Amino acid sequence: MLLSDLIMPQMDGNELVRRAKQLHPFLPALLVSGTVSSFDRAAAADAFLPKGASTPAELLDRIRILVARKRGPKKQVQAVGVPQMQVAVAS
């Protein structure tokens, strides 16, 4: 998960997201900004939140959604090397 400010001194958040996604295409990215209130300026990210307009709970929910979306649905995984238990039923 990449969480970054949109406005930074030497590289803006959009450029950071573009470079990060070149290395990791499925990396979820969330940009925030205290001076920009429109997602149009944070177009490279998967989501945008204006600073101060969102509660910490909203930020955490947005992160959970992005991570879950990029991870995909849960899969049934069986531990390797652990034998299946068989239950005998006495009649």
PANU-792982 format. One record per residue (C-alpha): residue in three letters; x, y, z. Coordinates in steps of 0.1 Angstrom, whole numbers, padded with zeros to 4 digits, always signed. Each point is the difference from the previous one (the first is absolute). Layout:
ALAXYZ;...
//
This chain:
MET+0000+0000+0000;LEU+0013+0034-0010;LEU-0013+0030+0020;SER+0015+0033-0010;ASP-0007+0037+0000;LEU-0008+0014-0034;ILE+0021+0032+0003;MET+0037-0006+0008;PRO+0031+0020-0006;GLN+0019-0019-0028;MET-0026-0025-0013;ASP-0037+0001+0003;GLY-0021-0029+0012;ASN-0012-0009-0036;GLU+0035-0005-0012;LEU+0009-0021+0031;VAL-0031-0022-0007;ARG+0009-0004-0037;ARG+0036-0010+0009;ALA-0011-0024+0028;LYS-0026-0016-0023;GLN+0027-0006-0026;LEU+0018-0022+0025;HIS-0032-0015+0016;PRO-0030+0004-0023;PHE-0026-0012+0025;LEU+0012+0022+0029;PRO-0030+0019+0014;ALA+0006+0037+0002;LEU-0017+0027+0021;LEU+0009+0037-0004;VAL-0010+0027+0025;SER+0002+0037-0002;GLY-0007+0030+0023;THR+0000+0025-0029;VAL-0017-0020-0027;SER-0036-0010+0004;SER-0006-0018-0034;PHE+0010-0035-0011;ASP+0007+0014-0034;ARG+0034+0012+0013;ALA+0008-0035+0014;ALA-0009-0020-0031;ALA+0028-0025+0003;ALA-0012-0014+0033;ASP-0027-0025+0007;ALA-0016+0023+0025;PHE+0002+0036+0013;LEU-0009+0015+0034;PRO+0002+0037+0009;LYS+0019+0006+0032;GLY-0022+0012+0028;ALA-0032-0009-0017;SER+0002-0037+0009;THR+0001-0016+0034;PRO+0026-0026+0010;ALA-0027-0027-0002;GLU-0007+0010-0036;LEU+0037-0001-0009;LEU+0002-0035+0015;ASP-0031-0012-0018;ARG+0013+0013-0033;ILE+0033-0018+0006;ARG-0018-0032+0008;ILE-0021+0002-0031;LEU+0030+0007-0023;VAL+0021-0028+0015;ALA-0029-0025-0002;ARG-0008+0010-0036;LYS+0037-0004-0011;ARG+0003-0033+0019;GLY-0031-0015-0015;PRO-0024-0024+0015;LYS+0010-0023+0029;LYS+0011-0034-0011;GLN-0002-0033+0019;VAL+0036-0009+0009;GLN+0010-0033+0016;ALA+0032+0000+0021;VAL+0027-0021-0017;GLY+0012-0030+0020;VAL-0030-0001+0023;PRO-0019-0032-0003;GLN-0037+0001-0004;MET-0018-0014+0031;GLN-0025-0027-0007;VAL-0028-0005+0024;ALA-0014-0035+0006;VAL-0037-0002+0009;ALA-0009-0029+0023;SER-0035-0014-0006;
//
